[in-house]
Amino acid sequence: MKPEFKVISNLINKNSHVLDVGCGDGVLMEFLIKDKNVNIRGIEISKSKVQNCIAKGLTTIEGNAEEDLRQFPDKSFDYVILSQTLQAFLNPELVLNELLRVGKKAIVTIPNFGYWKIRLHLLIKGTMPITKTLPDEWYNTANLHMCTIKDFVHFVKSRDIKIFKSLALNNLNTSLINDNNLGIKNMFADLGIFLIEK
């Protein structure tokens, strides 16, 4: 289980209605059902991963979030989760707007391209780094939009999106992000987790 799953679960109320966007093989969905007794649905672009989810008894549909979130009515979920996928969309702003339309709140996690190990690797080796949260080579990565924690915070504030909670995750250590420590967290966290609302 990924360390971020427990952090995500802590942001969700029991018995909530949840949509997991880019749910993969449903591991987070299974965890949230056990941990918070949520009523959860998934949307996933990969047919084989959708089939895996369905085989586990998880309610999942095949779809692309950039196009298929529009089928859901406004505020039809208490929470919509997007875990480490925002940077892979052609139009991240459109996806964020759809998350916040479909869900009363959204939980977004991003790999932090401002993490010191990534900066150091680029500085010393001059090549795109491979890390735990960024495991692919530059030529086969799904990541289209490199984003730091600081970038994300500035972006949502510029769009009048409310941030209820900002968390920095480094290995198993979770800490709060605020205006005073944004620069430090941007340097030393490999993952950002945000609870937001429009």
Backbone as a printed PyTorch tensor [residue, N CA C, xyz], in Angstrom:
tensor([[[  0.8380,  -1.1920,   0.0000],
         [  0.0000,   0.0000,   0.0000],
         [  0.8780,   1.2490,   0.0000]],

        [[  0.5190,   2.2320,  -0.8390],
         [  1.2700,   3.4770,  -0.9050],
         [  1.0450,   4.2950,   0.3670]],

        [[  2.0900,   4.9560,   0.8600],
         [  1.9570,   5.7650,   2.0890],
         [  0.8710,   6.8380,   1.9830]],

        [[  0.6410,   7.3310,   0.7810],
         [ -0.3530,   8.4020,   0.6170],
         [ -1.7860,   7.9210,   0.8800]],

        [[ -2.0440,   6.6140,   0.7740],
         [ -3.4070,   6.1110,   0.9230],
         [ -3.9800,   6.4250,   2.3000]],

        [[ -3.1910,   6.2480,   3.3380],
         [ -3.6490,   6.5290,   4.7110],
         [ -3.9220,   8.0250,   4.8730]],

        [[ -3.0760,   8.8420,   4.2690],
         [ -3.2580,  10.2990,   4.3460],
         [ -4.5630,  10.6890,   3.6470]],

        [[ -4.8040,  10.1140,   2.4630],
         [ -6.0470,  10.3760,   1.7310],
         [ -7.2420,   9.9390,   2.5770]],

        [[ -7.1540,   8.7630,   3.1500],
         [ -8.2560,   8.2400,   3.9700],
         [ -8.5650,   9.1660,   5.1370]],

        [[ -7.5310,   9.7360,   5.7460],
         [ -7.7230,  10.6430,   6.8800],
         [ -8.4670,  11.9240,   6.4990]],

        [[ -8.4990,  12.2370,   5.1980],
         [ -9.1870,  13.4420,   4.7310],
         [-10.6620,  13.1820,   4.4120]],

        [[-11.0710,  11.9150,   4.4560],
         [-12.4120,  11.5090,   4.0300],
         [-13.2630,  11.1000,   5.2340]],

        [[-14.5030,  11.5620,   5.2610],
         [-15.4440,  11.1570,   6.3130],
         [-15.9760,   9.7630,   6.0270]],

        [[-16.2950,   9.0380,   7.0810],
         [-16.8780,   7.6950,   6.9240],
         [-18.1900,   7.7700,   6.1600]],

        [[-18.4890,   6.6820,   5.4550],
         [-19.7560,   6.5120,   4.7280],
         [-19.9890,   7.5630,   3.6410]],

        [[-18.9180,   8.1460,   3.1090],
         [-19.0430,   9.1510,   2.0550],
         [-19.2320,   8.4930,   0.6890]],

        [[-19.7050,   9.2980,  -0.2650],
         [-19.7680,   8.8950,  -1.6750],
         [-18.5060,   9.4360,  -2.3470]],

        [[-17.7280,   8.5460,  -2.9600],
         [-16.4030,   8.9090,  -3.4700],
         [-16.2480,   8.4390,  -4.9130]],

        [[-15.5610,   9.2560,  -5.7200],
         [-15.1680,   8.8610,  -7.0670],
         [-13.6480,   8.8890,  -7.1360]],

        [[-13.0530,   7.7640,  -7.5500],
         [-11.5960,   7.6720,  -7.7200],
         [-11.2990,   7.7720,  -9.2160]],

        [[-10.7220,   8.8990,  -9.6240],
         [-10.4250,   9.1580, -11.0390],
         [ -9.0280,   8.6390, -11.3460]],

        [[ -8.9450,   7.7670, -12.3450],
         [ -7.6730,   7.1060, -12.6400],
         [ -7.3870,   6.0800, -11.5600]],

        [[ -8.3810,   5.2410, -11.2980],
         [ -8.3380,   4.3460, -10.1310],
         [ -7.3720,   3.1750, -10.2810]],

        [[ -6.7690,   3.0070, -11.4680],
         [ -5.8010,   1.9230, -11.6520],
         [ -6.4330,   0.5720, -11.3850]],

        [[ -5.7520,  -0.2320, -10.5880],
         [ -6.2720,  -1.5830, -10.3060],
         [ -7.1600,  -1.6350,  -9.0610]],

        [[ -7.5310,  -0.4710,  -8.5420],
         [ -8.5200,  -0.4190,  -7.4660],
         [ -7.9870,  -0.5870,  -6.0570]],

        [[ -6.6770,  -0.5120,  -5.8720],
         [ -6.0970,  -0.7290,  -4.5400],
         [ -6.5600,   0.3490,  -3.5480]],

        [[ -6.5700,   1.6030,  -3.9870],
         [ -7.0410,   2.6820,  -3.1090],
         [ -8.5340,   2.5100,  -2.8110]],

        [[ -9.2980,   2.1270,  -3.8050],
         [-10.7330,   1.9140,  -3.5960],
         [-10.9670,   0.8450,  -2.5300]],

        [[-10.2570,  -0.2680,  -2.6410],
         [-10.3900,  -1.3510,  -1.6550],
         [-10.0310,  -0.8680,  -0.2580]],

        [[ -8.9470,  -0.1000,  -0.1720],
         [ -8.5010,   0.4130,   1.1270],
         [ -9.5560,   1.3310,   1.7530]],

        [[-10.1410,   2.2180,   0.9470],
         [-11.1280,   3.1640,   1.4760],
         [-12.4230,   2.4720,   1.8920]],

        [[-12.7880,   1.3980,   1.1900],
         [-13.9780,   0.6300,   1.5800],
         [-13.7530,   0.0210,   2.9620]],

        [[-12.5610,  -0.5540,   3.1670],
         [-12.2550,  -1.1800,   4.4660],
         [-12.0880,  -0.1340,   5.5650]],

        [[-11.3630,   0.9480,   5.2480],
         [-10.9890,   1.9250,   6.2650],
         [-12.1150,   2.8970,   6.6200]],

        [[-12.9240,   3.2820,   5.6190],
         [-13.9290,   4.3240,   5.8560],
         [-15.3530,   3.9280,   5.4420]],

        [[-15.5330,   2.6850,   5.0140],
         [-16.8510,   2.2060,   4.6070],
         [-17.5040,   3.1380,   3.5880]],

        [[-16.7100,   3.5910,   2.6040],
         [-17.2290,   4.5220,   1.6050],
         [-18.0020,   3.7860,   0.5150]],

        [[-18.8860,   4.5220,  -0.1320],
         [-19.5610,   4.0660,  -1.3460],
         [-18.7290,   4.6600,  -2.4770]],

        [[-17.9340,   3.8400,  -3.1450],
         [-16.9290,   4.3660,  -4.0710],
         [-17.1080,   3.8030,  -5.4740]],

        [[-16.8490,   4.6710,  -6.4400],
         [-16.8450,   4.3060,  -7.8580],
         [-15.4780,   4.6760,  -8.4130]],

        [[-15.1140,   4.0270,  -9.5130],
         [-13.8440,   4.3400, -10.1560],
         [-14.0280,   4.6150, -11.6350]],

        [[-13.1510,   5.4450, -12.1760],
         [-13.0770,   5.6530, -13.6170],
         [-11.6160,   5.4790, -14.0150]],

        [[-11.3830,   4.6970, -15.0540],
         [-10.0120,   4.3210, -15.4290],
         [ -9.9300,   4.1870, -16.9460]],

        [[ -8.8440,   4.6650, -17.5340],
         [ -8.6850,   4.6550, -18.9880],
         [ -8.2510,   3.2860, -19.5260]],

        [[ -7.5840,   2.4940, -18.6950],
         [ -7.0610,   1.1930, -19.1280],
         [ -8.1210,   0.0970, -19.0040]],

        [[ -8.4340,  -0.5090, -20.1300],
         [ -9.4530,  -1.5730, -20.1580],
         [ -9.0840,  -2.7340, -19.2330]],

        [[ -7.8070,  -3.1400, -19.2540],
         [ -7.3980,  -4.2930, -18.4220],
         [ -7.4980,  -3.9660, -16.9340]],

        [[ -7.1720,  -2.7170, -16.5550],
         [ -7.2900,  -2.3340, -15.1450],
         [ -8.7500,  -2.2450, -14.7190]],

        [[ -9.6070,  -1.7940, -15.6250],
         [-11.0490,  -1.7760, -15.3390],
         [-11.5360,  -3.2050, -15.0980]],

        [[-11.0920,  -4.1310, -15.9470],
         [-11.4870,  -5.5370, -15.7960],
         [-10.9940,  -6.1070, -14.4620]],

        [[ -9.7740,  -5.7290, -14.0570],
         [ -9.2480,  -6.1600, -12.7500],
         [-10.1280,  -5.6520, -11.6120]],

        [[-10.5270,  -4.3780, -11.7100],
         [-11.3890,  -3.7880, -10.6740],
         [-12.7210,  -4.5150, -10.6080]],

        [[-13.3140,  -4.7520, -11.7600],
         [-14.6200,  -5.4190, -11.8110],
         [-14.5130,  -6.8310, -11.2520]],

        [[-13.3940,  -7.5050, -11.5640],
         [-13.1730,  -8.8570, -11.0350],
         [-13.0940,  -8.8590,  -9.5040]],

        [[-12.6580,  -7.7300,  -8.9230],
         [-12.5860,  -7.5990,  -7.4640],
         [-13.9270,  -7.1550,  -6.8600]],

        [[-14.9210,  -6.9400,  -7.7300],
         [-16.2250,  -6.5000,  -7.2380],
         [-16.3340,  -4.9930,  -7.0650]],

        [[-15.4010,  -4.2360,  -7.6660],
         [-15.4060,  -2.7810,  -7.5440],
         [-16.1610,  -2.1600,  -8.7260]],

        [[-17.0080,  -1.1920,  -8.4390],
         [-17.7770,  -0.5140,  -9.4830],
         [-16.8630,   0.4560, -10.2200]],

        [[-16.5360,   0.1060, -11.4570],
         [-15.5710,   0.8880, -12.2290],
         [-16.0320,   0.9770, -13.6710]],

        [[-15.8500,   2.1650, -14.2700],
         [-16.1470,   2.3250, -15.6900],
         [-14.8780,   2.7040, -16.4340]],

        [[-14.8460,   2.3420, -17.7050],
         [-13.7240,   2.7210, -18.5490],
         [-13.9870,   4.1210, -19.0870]],

        [[-13.0160,   5.0060, -18.9400],
         [-13.2080,   6.3620, -19.4440],
         [-11.9850,   7.2180, -19.2480]],

        [[-11.9630,   8.3060, -20.0010],
         [-10.8960,   9.2920, -19.9450],
         [-11.4430,  10.5010, -19.1800]],

        [[-10.7900,  10.8660, -18.1060],
         [-11.2900,  11.9470, -17.2420],
         [-11.4430,  13.2630, -17.9980]],

        [[-10.5890,  13.5010, -18.9960],
         [-10.6740,  14.7640, -19.7310],
         [-11.9760,  14.8690, -20.5290]],

        [[-12.5680,  13.7270, -20.8530],
         [-13.7910,  13.7480, -21.6560],
         [-15.0080,  13.2050, -20.9050]],

        [[-14.7950,  12.2370, -20.0410],
         [-15.9200,  11.4640, -19.5160],
         [-16.4300,  11.8780, -18.1400]],

        [[-15.7640,  12.8150, -17.4670],
         [-16.2980,  13.2850, -16.1840],
         [-17.5890,  14.0740, -16.3800]],

        [[-17.7770,  14.6070, -17.5920],
         [-18.9740,  15.4280, -17.8480],
         [-20.2740,  14.6340, -17.7190]],

        [[-20.1750,  13.2980, -17.7720],
         [-21.3880,  12.4900, -17.6410],
         [-21.9410,  12.4870, -16.2090]],

        [[-21.1210,  12.9020, -15.2440],
         [-21.5690,  12.9130, -13.8480],
         [-22.2340,  14.2500, -13.5200]],

        [[-23.3550,  14.2250, -12.7860],
         [-24.0190,  15.4830, -12.4100],
         [-23.1830,  16.2930, -11.4120]],

        [[-23.4900,  17.5760, -11.3210],
         [-22.8250,  18.4710, -10.3720],
         [-22.9690,  17.9320,  -8.9450]],

        [[-21.8770,  18.0040,  -8.2040],
         [-21.8370,  17.6540,  -6.7740],
         [-22.4420,  16.2750,  -6.4820]],

        [[-22.1900,  15.3120,  -7.3740],
         [-22.7660,  13.9700,  -7.1870],
         [-21.9310,  13.1000,  -6.2460]],

        [[-20.7570,  13.5920,  -5.8540],
         [-19.9100,  12.8570,  -4.9050],
         [-19.4670,  13.7970,  -3.7940]],

        [[-19.2670,  13.2240,  -2.6020],
         [-18.7150,  14.0280,  -1.4970],
         [-17.2540,  14.3640,  -1.7640]],

        [[-16.5190,  13.3860,  -2.3070],
         [-15.0950,  13.5700,  -2.6090],
         [-14.7800,  12.9560,  -3.9740]],

        [[-13.9420,  13.6340,  -4.7240],
         [-13.3790,  13.0690,  -5.9460],
         [-11.8670,  13.0420,  -5.7460]],

        [[-11.2630,  11.8810,  -5.9840],
         [ -9.8200,  11.7050,  -5.7610],
         [ -9.0980,  11.6090,  -7.0890]],

        [[ -7.9980,  12.3330,  -7.1980],
         [ -7.1000,  12.2210,  -8.3550],
         [ -5.6930,  12.0450,  -7.7960]],

        [[ -5.1960,  10.8240,  -7.8510],
         [ -3.9270,  10.4960,  -7.2030],
         [ -2.7940,  10.3530,  -8.2300]],

        [[ -1.8640,  11.3030,  -8.1750],
         [ -0.6420,  11.2940,  -8.9970],
         [ -0.9270,  11.1490, -10.4860]],

        [[ -1.9660,  11.8440, -10.9560],
         [ -2.3420,  11.7470, -12.3630],
         [ -2.4870,  13.1050, -13.0410]],

        [[ -2.6350,  14.1850, -12.2760],
         [ -2.9090,  15.5050, -12.8560],
         [ -1.8850,  15.8870, -13.9210]],

        [[ -0.6170,  15.5750, -13.6630],
         [  0.4530,  15.9740, -14.5670],
         [  0.4350,  15.2100, -15.8950]],

        [[ -0.3920,  14.1600, -15.9870],
         [ -0.4450,  13.3380, -17.1960],
         [ -1.5390,  13.7810, -18.1780]],

        [[ -2.3490,  14.7550, -17.7880],
         [ -3.4320,  15.1920, -18.6720],
         [ -2.9640,  16.2760, -19.6360]],

        [[ -3.5740,  16.2910, -20.8190],
         [ -3.2890,  17.3580, -21.7830],
         [ -3.7430,  18.6980, -21.2270]],

        [[ -4.9090,  18.7030, -20.5520],
         [ -5.4620,  19.9410, -20.0220],
         [ -5.7900,  19.7820, -18.5290]],

        [[ -4.7720,  19.9320, -17.6700],
         [ -4.9900,  19.7430, -16.2310],
         [ -6.0310,  20.7000, -15.6410]],

        [[ -6.1080,  21.9160, -16.1750],
         [ -7.0740,  22.8860, -15.6310],
         [ -8.5050,  22.4180, -15.8760]],

        [[ -8.7810,  21.8990, -17.0470],
         [-10.1050,  21.3700, -17.3560],
         [-10.4530,  20.2260, -16.4090]],

        [[ -9.5050,  19.3350, -16.1810],
         [ -9.7400,  18.1860, -15.2970],
         [-10.0210,  18.6640, -13.8700]],

        [[ -9.2200,  19.6150, -13.3870],
         [ -9.4480,  20.1500, -12.0360],
         [-10.8350,  20.7650, -11.9180]],

        [[-11.2390,  21.5250, -12.9260],
         [-12.5680,  22.1390, -12.9030],
         [-13.6670,  21.0810, -12.8690]],

        [[-13.4780,  20.0060, -13.6150],
         [-14.4610,  18.9180, -13.6200],
         [-14.5000,  18.1890, -12.2660]],

        [[-13.3250,  17.9660, -11.6730],
         [-13.2790,  17.3380, -10.3450],
         [-14.0960,  18.1530,  -9.3500]],

        [[-13.9100,  19.4720,  -9.4050],
         [-14.5600,  20.3630,  -8.4500],
         [-16.0310,  20.5940,  -8.7820]],

        [[-16.4270,  20.2930,  -9.9930],
         [-17.8470,  20.3570, -10.3560],
         [-18.5690,  19.0960,  -9.8770]],

        [[-17.9430,  17.9460, -10.1360],
         [-18.5520,  16.6460,  -9.8210],
         [-18.5400,  16.3640,  -8.3220]],

        [[-17.4880,  16.8100,  -7.6350],
         [-17.3450,  16.5460,  -6.2100],
         [-17.5570,  17.7920,  -5.3730]],

        [[-18.0780,  17.5980,  -4.1710],
         [-18.1800,  18.7190,  -3.2310],
         [-16.7810,  19.1650,  -2.8260]],

        [[-15.8790,  18.1760,  -2.7140],
         [-14.4700,  18.4530,  -2.4480],
         [-13.6330,  17.5200,  -3.3270]],

        [[-12.4040,  17.9230,  -3.5920],
         [-11.4960,  17.0690,  -4.3600],
         [-10.2110,  16.8750,  -3.5670]],

        [[ -9.6540,  15.6770,  -3.6890],
         [ -8.3470,  15.3730,  -3.1040],
         [ -7.4080,  15.1050,  -4.2680]],

        [[ -6.3840,  15.9400,  -4.3820],
         [ -5.4350,  15.8300,  -5.4880],
         [ -4.0470,  15.5820,  -4.9090]],

        [[ -3.3710,  14.5470,  -5.3990],
         [ -1.9870,  14.3190,  -5.0000],
         [ -1.1020,  14.4870,  -6.2290]],

        [[  0.0370,  15.1390,  -6.0210],
         [  0.9580,  15.3760,  -7.1440],
         [  2.3780,  14.9790,  -6.7530]],

        [[  3.0890,  14.3350,  -7.6790],
         [  4.5300,  14.1500,  -7.4380],
         [  5.1910,  15.5200,  -7.5520]],

        [[  6.0770,  15.8310,  -6.6410],
         [  6.6810,  17.1580,  -6.5660],
         [  7.9780,  17.2120,  -7.3790]],

        [[  7.9170,  17.9130,  -8.5110],
         [  9.1070,  18.0570,  -9.3510],
         [ 10.1030,  19.0530,  -8.7520]],

        [[  9.7320,  19.7020,  -7.6380],
         [ 10.6420,  20.6110,  -6.9550],
         [ 11.4440,  19.9450,  -5.8400]],

        [[ 11.2450,  18.6350,  -5.6570],
         [ 11.9300,  17.8730,  -4.6060],
         [ 13.4430,  17.9530,  -4.7980]],

        [[ 14.2030,  18.0990,  -3.7180],
         [ 15.6390,  18.3640,  -3.7990],
         [ 16.4040,  17.2770,  -4.5560]],

        [[ 15.9780,  16.0230,  -4.4340],
         [ 16.6910,  14.9460,  -5.1400],
         [ 16.5480,  15.0940,  -6.6550]],

        [[ 15.3810,  15.5680,  -7.0870],
         [ 15.1680,  15.7900,  -8.5180],
         [ 16.0220,  16.9560,  -8.9910]],

        [[ 16.0400,  18.0470,  -8.2100],
         [ 16.8570,  19.2150,  -8.5630],
         [ 18.3300,  18.8360,  -8.6330]],

        [[ 18.7980,  18.0870,  -7.6430],
         [ 20.2080,  17.7020,  -7.5810],
         [ 20.5790,  16.7850,  -8.7460]],

        [[ 19.7200,  15.8420,  -9.0490],
         [ 19.9720,  14.9210, -10.1530],
         [ 20.1130,  15.6970, -11.4670]],

        [[ 19.1820,  16.6380, -11.6930],
         [ 19.2520,  17.4500, -12.9070],
         [ 20.5250,  18.2830, -12.9360]],

        [[ 20.8940,  18.8520, -11.7990],
         [ 22.0780,  19.7060, -11.7220],
         [ 23.3590,  18.9280, -11.9810]],

        [[ 23.4880,  17.7800, -11.3400],
         [ 24.7430,  17.0150, -11.4170],
         [ 24.8180,  16.1500, -12.6650]],

        [[ 23.7510,  15.3970, -12.9210],
         [ 23.7980,  14.4530, -14.0410],
         [ 23.2910,  15.0420, -15.3500]],

        [[ 22.4160,  16.0480, -15.2440],
         [ 21.9040,  16.6680, -16.4620],
         [ 20.8930,  15.8130, -17.2080]],

        [[ 20.3420,  14.8200, -16.5340],
         [ 19.3200,  13.9680, -17.1610],
         [ 18.0640,  13.9730, -16.2970]],

        [[ 16.9330,  13.6080, -16.9070],
         [ 15.6830,  13.5460, -16.1540],
         [ 15.7740,  12.4350, -15.1110]],

        [[ 15.4850,  12.7620, -13.8640],
         [ 15.6450,  11.7910, -12.7850],
         [ 14.5530,  10.7350, -12.7630]],

        [[ 14.8800,   9.6040, -12.1650],
         [ 13.9110,   8.5450, -11.9010],
         [ 13.8600,   8.3770, -10.3930]],

        [[ 12.6440,   8.5000,  -9.8370],
         [ 12.4570,   8.3790,  -8.3860],
         [ 11.2940,   7.4360,  -8.1190]],

        [[ 11.0090,   7.2420,  -6.8290],
         [  9.8890,   6.3930,  -6.4320],
         [  8.5590,   6.9350,  -6.9710]],

        [[  8.3840,   8.2570,  -6.9220],
         [  7.1320,   8.8420,  -7.4030],
         [  7.1730,   9.1560,  -8.8920]],

        [[  8.3570,   9.1460,  -9.5020],
         [  8.5190,   9.3720, -10.9390],
         [  9.3620,   8.2360, -11.5170]],

        [[  8.7640,   7.0550, -11.6860],
         [  9.5460,   5.8600, -11.9840],
         [  9.9260,   5.6370, -13.4510]],

        [[  9.4590,   6.5040, -14.3680],
         [  9.6720,   6.2320, -15.7910],
         [ 10.7760,   7.1020, -16.3890]],

        [[ 11.3070,   6.6250, -17.5090],
         [ 12.2830,   7.4050, -18.2720],
         [ 11.5560,   8.5730, -18.9460]],

        [[ 12.2960,   9.5900, -19.3670],
         [ 11.6870,  10.7720, -19.9840],
         [ 10.8730,  10.4130, -21.2220]],

        [[ 11.2870,   9.3860, -21.9620],
         [ 10.6500,   9.0640, -23.2360],
         [  9.4180,   8.1650, -23.1010]],

        [[  9.2270,   7.5340, -21.9370],
         [  8.0370,   6.6840, -21.7880],
         [  7.1680,   7.0870, -20.5990]],

        [[  7.4000,   8.2920, -20.0810],
         [  6.5990,   8.7650, -18.9600],
         [  5.2510,   9.2920, -19.4540]],

        [[  4.2530,   9.1550, -18.6210],
         [  2.9360,   9.7270, -18.9350],
         [  2.8820,  11.2090, -18.5620]],

        [[  3.9140,  11.6930, -17.8720],
         [  3.9050,  13.0640, -17.3630],
         [  4.1250,  14.0780, -18.4870]],

        [[  3.1420,  14.9530, -18.6760],
         [  3.2170,  15.9870, -19.7010],
         [  3.4940,  17.3580, -19.0950]],

        [[  3.0060,  17.5780, -17.8810],
         [  3.1210,  18.8870, -17.2320],
         [  3.8520,  18.7270, -15.9070]],

        [[  5.1130,  19.0880, -15.8920],
         [  5.9000,  19.0000, -14.6650],
         [  5.4160,  20.0990, -13.7120]],

        [[  5.1360,  19.7370, -12.4720],
         [  4.5270,  20.6620, -11.5240],
         [  5.1610,  20.4660, -10.1550]],

        [[  5.4110,  21.5700,  -9.4660],
         [  5.9200,  21.4940,  -8.1030],
         [  4.7740,  21.7860,  -7.1330]],

        [[  5.0090,  21.5160,  -5.8620],
         [  4.0240,  21.8710,  -4.8390],
         [  3.7320,  23.3650,  -4.8950]],

        [[  4.7760,  24.1590,  -5.0440],
         [  4.6180,  25.6140,  -5.1030],
         [  3.7850,  26.0230,  -6.3280]],

        [[  4.0540,  25.3980,  -7.4790],
         [  3.2620,  25.6690,  -8.6900],
         [  1.7810,  25.3980,  -8.4420]],

        [[  1.4940,  24.2580,  -7.8310],
         [  0.0990,  23.8590,  -7.6230],
         [ -0.6000,  24.8340,  -6.6820]],

        [[  0.0510,  25.1990,  -5.5870],
         [ -0.5390,  26.1400,  -4.6240],
         [ -0.8310,  27.4780,  -5.2990]],

        [[  0.1310,  27.9900,  -6.0610],
         [ -0.0690,  29.2770,  -6.7540],
         [ -1.2030,  29.1730,  -7.7750]],

        [[ -1.2610,  28.0560,  -8.4750],
         [ -2.2850,  27.8560,  -9.4970],
         [ -3.6920,  27.8660,  -8.8850]],

        [[ -3.9230,  27.0460,  -7.8410],
         [ -5.2790,  26.9760,  -7.2770],
         [ -5.6800,  28.3100,  -6.6420]],

        [[ -4.7330,  29.0000,  -6.0180],
         [ -5.0550,  30.3130,  -5.4360],
         [ -5.4260,  31.3090,  -6.5320]],

        [[ -4.7540,  31.2460,  -7.6750],
         [ -5.0460,  32.1740,  -8.7750],
         [ -6.4020,  31.8840,  -9.4110]],

        [[ -6.9500,  30.7030,  -9.1790],
         [ -8.2550,  30.3240,  -9.7310],
         [ -9.3640,  30.3700,  -8.6660]],

        [[ -9.0650,  30.9860,  -7.5380],
         [-10.0410,  31.1050,  -6.4310],
         [-10.5690,  29.7560,  -5.9640]],

        [[ -9.6920,  28.7720,  -5.9600],
         [-10.0180,  27.4580,  -5.4210],
         [ -9.5550,  27.4480,  -3.9680]],

        [[-10.4500,  27.0240,  -3.0700],
         [-10.1160,  27.0090,  -1.6410],
         [ -9.2920,  25.7710,  -1.3150]],

        [[ -8.2100,  25.9640,  -0.5880],
         [ -7.4120,  24.8440,  -0.0970],
         [ -7.7720,  24.6260,   1.3690]],

        [[ -8.3930,  23.4850,   1.6670],
         [ -8.7510,  23.1650,   3.0470],
         [ -7.5650,  22.5930,   3.7960]],

        [[ -6.7890,  21.7790,   3.1090],
         [ -5.6290,  21.1720,   3.7530],
         [ -4.5680,  20.9260,   2.7030]],

        [[ -3.3320,  21.3090,   3.0260],
         [ -2.1760,  21.0420,   2.1640],
         [ -1.1970,  20.2240,   2.9760]],

        [[ -0.8150,  19.0770,   2.4440],
         [  0.0900,  18.1880,   3.1660],
         [  1.2860,  17.8230,   2.3050]],

        [[  2.4400,  17.7750,   2.9370],
         [  3.6670,  17.3330,   2.2770],
         [  3.9830,  15.9350,   2.7800]],

        [[  4.3060,  15.0470,   1.8580],
         [  4.6460,  13.6710,   2.2160],
         [  6.0720,  13.3920,   1.7610]],

        [[  6.8810,  12.9040,   2.6900],
         [  8.2420,  12.4970,   2.3650],
         [  8.4860,  11.1650,   3.0600]],

        [[  8.6130,  10.1030,   2.2680],
         [  8.6420,   8.7320,   2.7910],
         [  7.3620,   8.5100,   3.5920]],

        [[  7.4670,   8.2880,   4.8780],
         [  6.2690,   8.0730,   5.6920],
         [  5.9160,   9.2890,   6.5390]],

        [[  6.6680,  10.3740,   6.3790],
         [  6.4490,  11.5700,   7.1860],
         [  5.4950,  12.5330,   6.4910]],

        [[  4.4390,  12.9190,   7.2060],
         [  3.4500,  13.8610,   6.6790],
         [  3.5070,  15.1300,   7.5160]],

        [[  3.4730,  16.2770,   6.8330],
         [  3.4700,  17.5490,   7.5510],
         [  2.5950,  18.5500,   6.8050]],

        [[  2.1180,  19.5520,   7.5490],
         [  1.2620,  20.5810,   6.9560],
         [  2.0790,  21.5640,   6.1310]],

        [[  1.4730,  22.0300,   5.0440],
         [  2.0740,  23.0900,   4.2300],
         [  1.2750,  24.3580,   4.5060]],

        [[  1.9920,  25.4680,   4.7390],
         [  1.3240,  26.7640,   4.8570],
         [  2.1590,  27.8140,   4.1270]],

        [[  1.6760,  29.0580,   4.1200],
         [  2.3790,  30.1140,   3.3790],
         [  3.8030,  30.3220,   3.8900]],

        [[  4.0150,  30.1110,   5.1940],
         [  5.3290,  30.3670,   5.7880],
         [  6.3690,  29.3060,   5.4440]],

        [[  5.9150,  28.0560,   5.2020],
         [  6.8940,  26.9910,   4.9580],
         [  6.8140,  26.4190,   3.5360]],

        [[  6.0900,  27.1040,   2.6540],
         [  5.8710,  26.5910,   1.2980],
         [  7.1860,  26.2950,   0.5750]],

        [[  8.1490,  27.2030,   0.6790],
         [  9.4400,  27.0050,   0.0110],
         [ 10.1780,  25.7750,   0.5260]],

        [[ 10.1790,  25.5810,   1.8360],
         [ 10.8520,  24.4270,   2.4450],
         [ 10.1640,  23.1250,   2.0490]],

        [[  8.8230,  23.0990,   2.1390],
         [  8.0780,  21.8790,   1.7790],
         [  8.2530,  21.5620,   0.2980]],

        [[  8.3270,  22.6010,  -0.5260],
         [  8.5360,  22.4220,  -1.9610],
         [  9.8960,  21.7720,  -2.2360]],

        [[ 10.8420,  22.0110,  -1.3610],
         [ 12.1940,  21.4630,  -1.5180],
         [ 12.2920,  20.0360,  -0.9650]],

        [[ 11.5970,  19.7620,   0.1540],
         [ 11.8670,  18.5090,   0.8730],
         [ 10.7410,  17.4700,   0.8440]],

        [[  9.6550,  17.7380,   0.1340],
         [  8.5860,  16.7250,   0.0250],
         [  8.6060,  16.1260,  -1.3700]],

        [[  8.4380,  14.8230,  -1.4530],
         [  8.3830,  14.2330,  -2.7950],
         [  6.9530,  14.1140,  -3.3110]],

        [[  5.9590,  14.3950,  -2.4320],
         [  4.5610,  14.3200,  -2.8360],
         [  3.7630,  15.3910,  -2.1090]],

        [[  2.8410,  16.0440,  -2.8310],
         [  1.9170,  16.9910,  -2.2240],
         [  0.5120,  16.4250,  -2.2520]],

        [[ -0.2340,  16.6150,  -1.1650],
         [ -1.6160,  16.1260,  -1.0740],
         [ -2.4960,  17.3190,  -0.6730]],

        [[ -3.5420,  17.5680,  -1.4680],
         [ -4.3550,  18.7660,  -1.2780],
         [ -5.8470,  18.4140,  -1.2320]],

        [[ -6.5290,  18.9660,  -0.2330],
         [ -7.9830,  18.8820,  -0.1450],
         [ -8.5160,  20.2370,  -0.5660]],

        [[ -9.2630,  20.2870,  -1.6810],
         [ -9.6720,  21.5630,  -2.2670],
         [-11.1740,  21.5900,  -2.5440]],

        [[-11.6820,  22.8070,  -2.7220],
         [-13.1060,  23.0100,  -3.0160],
         [-13.2680,  24.2920,  -3.8050]],

        [[-14.2370,  24.3140,  -4.7030],
         [-14.4970,  25.5340,  -5.4920],
         [-15.6360,  26.2900,  -4.8260]]])
